[in-house]
Amino acid sequence: MKKLTAFVDFKRRISAISCLLFCLITVSASFAQTPEALDFYQCGRQSLDRIHQAYAVPDGKFLYRENYPNDEAYTADYLGGGANANRPNPYAYLWPFSGTLSAHVALLEVAHDTHIKKEIDQRVLPGLANYLDNRAPAAYASYINEAPVSDRFYDDNIWLGIDLADLYLLTKERKYLKQAEAIWQFILSGTDDKLGGGIYWCEQRKESKNTCSNAPGAVLAAKLYEATRDSLYLNSAKELYAWTKKNLQDPEDALYWDNVSLGGKIEKTKHAYNTGQMVQAAALLYKLTKKESYLIDAQRTAAAGFDYFFHKDVDQSALRTLKNSNVWFLAVMMRGYVELYALDQNPTYINSFRFNLTNAWHSMRAENGLFGKNWSGQAQDSKKWLLDQFAIVEMYAKLASLRQT
């Protein structure tokens, strides 16, 4: 009887140990799918390499196709009319091309990799030069300079200016600051006293003043102040921020409308990148001035954006899935949350971005290594837009730059 009891006890012990091992293996497997398990820098670097393979045009100009697979009949729908609105083009327009500079600079910030720096100097900036338009003041046009003259957008140039200012702040190489300041001179040409100030959207069609030109305009001015300590830039950042808040903020929820026409009509669509840029501008202004109202603004708008641009998941109250959108809009929104996190160390928003980008690696990425737009992973797009891909790279790099929370 004692032998039988001992045998049963032995079997129970073996069963318990087996169960424990199974649980440990299961837990380990689940942790492999957690945000902490991914090397976000390598995710970004690998994705950037795939972009080069899928989109780069092998003609020595360092340019890209706008879509994959390439669509010869593609025409852009984001130019708002103008000379090139319905013209098929073999290369990407400036806006999607600009994502390559953002992606490279974000990766450089993480690793200070000499290979990334070399790509910026020998591939990205020579490619960008194809868009340079020397109409005074010089700026970047919406399409390459070998084609018929195209419109110049203030917001397109501001995104480039922000990246170049960041590049200077990372490297202290004055050639980047010089380029950023030249862009600022173009931006100033897009301001006047109509509507009490503010920056227009398009040089050739001065019909509206948009959040997408004024909010990042404030960010660029703040970064130029960081780079130069010239108070003119800080004053401009404050003025642009105040103008945008006064004219384009929805007082009900602290989010931002799209634009106001010269006739005073407000286009009330709310885009993620507009919210993110006002969060970033407020966070930068708080960092530079220590004025508490800027931090309060940033936190209020960030909370509203979290409610508006993320799903309130029933089963995961702390982690929310991003709503489907232009992926680049979400990447630019993320810049604001990253800037705010540096000030208040509130991990709520960053943890949700980490959650989404981890899921994206497993469920949004197609077999060819490119990403769709559906954050639930339930559908894939047959055509992949260049700027969405660069935006994903930037988002992975931004996560890699942060400590785990």
Helices and strands as residue ranges (DSSP letters): H 2-32, G 35-37, H 40-55, E 67-68, H 94-111, H 114-119, I 120-124, H 125-128, G 129-131, E 132-133, E 139-140, H 154-171, H 174-188, G 194-196, E 208-210, H 211-228, H 231-248, E 257-261, E 266-270, H 272-289, H 292-309, H 327-344, H 348-359, I 360-364, E 384-385, H 386-400
